[in-house]
């Protein structure tokens, strides 16, 4: 895919709902990663670590987190990830919608 008009180089992109190999969250993670984004993905189960490994195998910088988005503290912790990672660069948060 050629997306030369879009670039996420060095931006941290937090994507929720990325646990399913065939889901939209993981697809978004792959696209943003292929555009240079530094990917943080989350899901409610440890299968998220499989997705992390798949992204890394494609040469994408990725980090996985298990979180329950119904828990306010976990949401706050996740939202802080892009800002902790690179404070002086833009970041994005993508929430998977059902």
Residue pairs with C-beta under 8 A, 6 or more apart in sequence:
1 31
1 34
3 31
3 34
3 35
6 35
7 35
7 36
8 32
8 35
8 36
8 37
8 92
9 35
9 36
9 37
10 36
10 38
10 86
10 89
11 36
11 37
11 38
11 82
11 86
11 89
11 90
11 91
11 92
12 37
12 38
12 39
12 40
12 81
12 82
12 85
12 86
12 89
12 91
12 92
13 29
13 32
13 33
13 37
13 38
13 39
13 40
13 82
13 91
13 92
13 93
13 94
14 40
14 41
14 42
14 78
14 79
14 81
14 82
14 91
14 92
14 93
14 94
15 25
15 28
15 29
15 32
15 39
15 40
15 41
15 42
15 93
15 94
15 95
15 96
16 25
16 41
16 42
16 43
16 67
16 69
16 78
16 94
16 95
16 96
17 23
17 24
17 25
17 42
17 43
17 95
17 96
17 98
18 25
18 26
18 28
18 29
18 41
18 42
18 43
18 48
18 51
18 96
19 25
19 26
19 43
19 44
19 45
19 47
19 48
19 51
20 26
20 43
20 47
21 50
21 51
21 54
23 96
24 96
25 41
25 43
25 94
25 96
26 41
26 51
28 94
28 96
29 39
29 41
29 51
29 55
29 60
29 62
30 55
30 58
30 60
32 39
32 92
32 94
33 39
33 55
33 58
33 60
33 61
33 62
34 58
34 60
37 60
37 92
38 61
38 62
38 85
38 86
39 55
39 60
39 61
39 62
39 63
40 62
40 63
40 64
40 65
40 78
40 81
40 82
40 85
41 48
41 51
41 52
41 55
41 62
41 63
41 64
41 65
42 48
42 64
42 65
42 66
42 67
42 69
42 78
43 51
43 64
43 66
43 67
44 66
44 67
44 68
44 69
45 66
46 66
48 64
48 65
48 66
49 64
51 62
51 64
52 62
52 63
52 64
55 62
56 62
63 81
65 78
65 81
67 74
67 75
67 77
67 78
68 74
69 75
69 78
79 93
82 91
82 92
82 93
83 91
85 91
